[in-house]
Amino acid sequence: MTKTNTKPMFIRNASQLVTLKGGSESPRVKEQMEELHIIENGSVWIENGKIEDVGTDKELSEKYSSKLNQAQHIDATGKLVTPGFVDPHTHLVHAGTRENEFNMRLQGASYMDIMNAGGGIHSTTKATREASHSQLYNESFARLNRFLKQGVTTVEAKSGYGLSLEHEMKQLEVAKKLNETHPIDIVSTFMGAHAVPAQYKENPDEFVDLVIYEMLPKVAESGLAEFNDVFCERGVFTPDQSRRILEAGLNLGLLPKIHADEIEPYAGAELAATLGAVSADHLLKASDEGIRQMAEAGVIGVLLPGTAFFLMAESANGRKMIDEGVAVALSTDCNPGSSPTVSTPLIMNLGCLKMGMTPAEVLTAVTINAAHAIKRGHEVGSIEVGKKADMNIFNVPTYMHLQYMYGENHINTVIKNGQVAISGGNLVCQDTHTHN
């Protein structure tokens, strides 16, 4: 576990310090997504794991002159400093891989073809049910290490590969343990309604009742999740079933999220707006009316261009959503079937190249807007006084280089809670934290 550093830290003289200040109260929309609030020759003073001060190197050197000898100095000359990345949509805790399905898709099989043949989510459910608590923990811990090397300092983690109370709780318990032991902060989402188990295929409403009356109350009582998600898609859960599940969770204090309009237009975006969901995710096929309603209701659109890329599908229309006033966030959708990646930098590249977003917009989308998509905008996502000292230092001089020099991981240093977690691209002082 990352412990708070009692020694002050002074990050000095960044070529660009991208603060994204002023976005803690609400996510950025429209032209606000271009407002990065950059300080040239910028520096950050950190104490007790929190950001104490932000300004130019000259300002902070003079202000803290009496403490300079006490501080750990990190020279960011010629480098870019940004907030730590936030990934607001992952299926972090799972077992097994599905590389055979990748080959099937290359030969023409669709996502739903594979799922209906017993693959897809059902394949991972079988592997996850068979995995022990310690196996899930160790595999997920290693996955988090890979996230950290990409500059990700906070992730959302969904259950949804258990599809029974026992195994959904197992996933959530593993996520809780990981949050206690790994430097990355983990925010948990219950997704018992990720797929209809085979035994309920002829009577999906029976499984919906199981989620509502058995799973949700136990999850809410346990305190293991903050959010409740559902896969609203033809052949999975209908809009009416999804509404019932999300309303039941809301009544128990679990905030609604929704996998919406991924495969075809299915009124998922409209449902998210009606319920006031925190976010609607995927949205490849969201209707114009759904986008308009989301903007009006303040629902964040969490877009997953890596999933579309991997499934060889057309990406969501991020450009239209931003122009219409939807607060857009980006995520890896890290999962073993449709997006087996932990690379937020790649997702940013795809945001520009596949969805028409600008370099400034994608940076906003993986920091402050992503933080708001998991209700953490007050803690992380920008470099402002009082927030957690979560920051990335890149081996490039400007934020533009992150997208211009695509397909690379430019991370030099990752600071998490005021401590160096990655240095020179490598993990610092971490054991394997294996759990038996």
N, C-alpha and C positions, 0 to 999 in steps of 0.2 A: 504494500500500500504506500502511496505517496504521502509522506508526512509534511506538515508545514515547515518551511525553512525559517529558522529564527534569525539567521544572518541576512541583512539586507542584500538585495540584488540590484545592480545598476546595468541596464541594457543601454548601450551608448551609441549615439551617432549613426543611426540607421540612415541609409540613403533615402528611403521612404518609410515612414512609420504610418501605417494605415490604421486610423483609430476607429472609424465608423461611429464616432461619438454622436450622441443625441437620439439613438434609436432604441433606448431601453424600455420606453413605455409602450411602444407599438411597432409592428414590423414596417419596413419601408415599402412604399408603393410608387408606381409610375417613375417620374424623374428622380424621386428620392433614392431609388436604387443605384443611381450614379454618384451619389454624394458620399464619398469615402472619407473625407476630412483627413487629408494627408499632411503630416508634418515632415518637412525635409530636415535632415540632420537631427532626427527626432530621438528622444531618449525616454526611458521609463524607469521610475524608482519603485521598487517592490519591497514590502515588508510584511512578514507574517502571512505569506501566501496570497496577499492582496495587492492590487495596484494602489500605490500611495500617491503617485504624481506622474504627470505626462507633460512633456514640453520639448523644447529644443535642448540639445546637449549643453549649450552655453547656459541656459536658464537653470537647468537642474544641477549642473556642476557647481554653480555659484550658490544655489539654495541649500545644497546638501554638502557643502565643502567640509564641514566639521565631521561628517560621517563617511567621507569617501574612503578612508583607510579601513573602515570596518566592513565595507561592502564587497560582495563578489561581483567583479566587473566582467561583463560580456561585451566584447567589441563587435558591433554590427556595422562597422564602416563598409560602405559599398554594398550593403545587403538590404533586403526588404524585410520589414517586420509587419506581421498581421495578427489579428486575433487567432486563437486556435480554432481549427475547423470543428463544426458541429454537424454530425450526421443524424438527421431526424427520422430515418426510416431504415431499420435493419432487422434482419431475421438472424441475429447474432448466434443464439444458442440452438445448435442443431448438430446432428451426426450424419455422416455419410456424404457422398458426392454423387453427381448425376452426369458424368461426362458422356455416358452412352446416349443420353437424350440430346446432347449437343450434336452428336453425329446423326441422330434421327432427324433433327430439324434441318440439318444441312442436306438431307435427302428428301425434304419436303413435308415432314410431319408438322402439324401445328401444335401450339401450346395446349389447346383443349383436346386434340387428338391424343397426345401423350398422357394427359391427365385422365381421360376417359378409359385409357387402356391400363390404368392402374399405376401409371408413373406419376411424374410431377409431385405435387404436395404429398400424395399418398405414399410415394416411395420414401420421401424424407421422414414422414410420420412413422413408418415402420422402423427405420433406422434409429430414430430418436427415441421411440418407445423402448427399443431393445438396449439402448445405451444406458450405462450406469450414470449416477450423479457425477462421479469423479471423471468419467470419460467425457461427458459433456462439458464439465468445468475445464479440464485440461485442453481440449480442442478449442474451446471458446477463448481461453486465456491466450493461447498462441495466436488466435485470430486478432485479438485486441492488440497484441504487440505489433502486428502488421499494420493495423489502423494507425497506431501511434507513430510509426515510421513515416506515414503519409501526412502527418500533421493533424490528425483527428484527436481531439481532447475530450469530447463529449459525444456519446452515442445513445440513441434510442434503441431498445431491444424488445422485439415482439416475441410472445409465445406463438402458438398456432401450429406446432408440429407434434402436439400431443393428442388433441381432439378427444380427450377424456379428462375428467377432473384430475385424476392422479398424475397424468403425464404433463398436463398444462401447468400444474403446480410445480412439478419437477423442473420444468424450464424456468419458471419465474424464480424458484429458489436458487437455481444456479446463477441467474442474472444478479440476484441480490448478493450472493457470495462474491461474485466477480466485482461488483461495485465496491465491496468492502476491501478487496485485496489488490485490485489492479489500479494503476494511476488514472486511467480514463474513468470519467464519471458516466454511469449508466442510468438511464431513465427507462422504466419498464412499462410495456403495454401488453394487456391481455388480448389475445386474438384467438379465442376458442372457436370463433366462427371464420376459420380460414378455409375450410372445405367441409363438405358433407361426407362423413365416413361411409364406407361401402355398405355397412349393415343398415344405414338409414336412407339409402339411395331412393327407395320406393316411397319413403315417408319422411322427407326432409323436415317437415314441421315438427316431427317428434324430436329431432335433434335440436332444432331451434328452441323448443321448450326445455330441453336438457341444459342448453347454454344459459337460458334465462333463469330457470328455477333452481338449478343445482350448481352450475359453475360460477356464475356471476356473484351470487351471495357469498360463496366461500372465498373467492378472490378478493372481493371488497373487504370482507372481514379480516383477511390475512394482511392487508396493507401492502401486498407485493406488487401492485400495479397502480399507475395513475390514470392510464388511458384504456379505452375499450375500442377495439378495431373490428371491422367486418369486411369480408371480400364480397362486395356487391357486384355480381356479374351473372349473366345468363348461364345457367348450368351450375351455379354455385348458390348464392343467396339472392333472392329477389329484393327489389326495393322495399316491399312491405315487410319481409322477414328482417331485412337489415334495419329498418326503422324500429321494429319491435326490440331487437337486440340492443341497439344503441340507446333507445329510451330507457330500457330496463337498467342498463349500466349507469346512465345519467342519474337515475333515481337512487342509485347506490353510491353516487359520488365519483364514478369513473367517467372521465371526460371523453366525448366521442371523437373518433377518427374514422376514416373510411377509405378502403381501396375502391376507387371509383372509375368507371368508364375506361377500363384498360383495354378490353378486347373489342367492345362495341358500345355505342351510345346506349346507356341504360338508366338514365336519370339519377346517377350517383352524385353528380355535382349539385343537382337541384336538391337532393335529399340532404347533402351536407349543409347547404345554405339554410334549408328549412329548420334543421336541428341546431344550427349554430355550432357546427363541429369545429374543433380547433384546426383541423386540416382535412383536405381531401387529397389523396395521393394517386399517382399514375396519370389519369386524365388524358390519355392519348386520344380518346374519342369523345371527350366532353363536348356537349352542345354549346352553341353560342349563347343560348339562354341560360344554361348552367353556369357558364363562365361569368355572365353578367350578374347572376344571382349571388355567386360566390363573392364577387367584388363588393356587392352591396352589403352582404352579411359579414364581411371581414374574415371569411374563411381563407386560410393560407393554402396555396397550391403547392404541394410538395411533388416536384417533378423528378423523374427517374430515367434520365436519358440513357444510362448504361443498360437498363433493362430492354428498352426498345432496340438499342444497338445490338445487344446479344441475341435478341429474338428476331433480328433482321426486319424490324417493323419501323414504321414512320414515327418519329418522336412526337411528343406532345407539343402543342403550339405555344411555346413559352413566350415568344415575342407578342402574340396576340393577348395572352393573359396579362402580361405586364402593361401593355398599352390600354387594356380594359380596366386596369386598376386592381388586379389580383396581386396580393403580396406573394411573390414566388420564392420558394426555397428549393434547394437541390439536395439529392441524396444518392448514395450508392445502391440502395435496396439490397445490400449484401445478403445473398441467399444462395443455396447450392444449385438451384435450377435455372433461374432466369437472369441472375446477375451475380456470378461468383467473383466479386471483386471487392477490395477494400480501398480502392484508389479514388479518393476525392479529387485529386488533381486531374485524373482522366475524366471524371464526371464534369468538372469545370470546362475542360477542353470540348466535350460534347455539347455542353450548354451553349458555347459559342458557335461551334461548327455545325451543329444539327438543329439548334432551336433559335438561332438568330439573336442570342443574348450578347451583350457587350462584356468585355473583361471586367468592368466595374460591377455590372449587374450580377455576374456569376460569383464574384467575391462577396458581395452582399448576401447572395442566396445561400452560401455555405457558412456564413458567420451569423450575423444578427438575425436575419430572417429565419434561418434554420433553428436558432435558439428559441425564437418565439413559437416555432412549430411544435416545440416540446415544453412550452411554458418556462423557459429558462432565460428569457431576454433580460431579466433583471440581474442575472448572475454572470453570464458569459456572452460571447458574441461580439463584443467591442472592447477596445482598450480605453477604459474610463476608470476614474478614481472610485475605489470601493468594490470593484468587481474582482473575480478570481483572476489571478495572474496566469492566464492561459494564453500563450503566444507562440507563434511560429517565426523562425528566422530563416530566410531563403538565400541561396547563393545566386541571387539575381538582384539588380539595382532598383527595378520598378515592378509594380504589380502587373503591368502590361506583359512583361516577359513570361509570366506564368502561363499565359495562353499562347503567346507568340512562339515560344519554344515548347511545343506540345509533345505529349507522350513521355515526359520525364518527371522524375520526382526531384524537385529543386530544394528539398528540405536540408538545412544545415543543423538547426537546433530546434527542439521543441521544449518549451517551458510549461510545466503543469503545476498549478498551485504554488508557483514561485520556486519550483525546483527544476533543474535540468533533467528531462526524461530521455531526450535524444540529443546526442552530440556527434557532430560529423556524420550524421545519418544513422548512427548506431545506438542501440539501447544502452542506458547508463545504469549501472549498479542495480540490476534486477535479477533475482533468481527466477527459477522456472515457476515458483509457486504451485508446484504440483500438489494435487489434493487427492488423498487416498481414502 
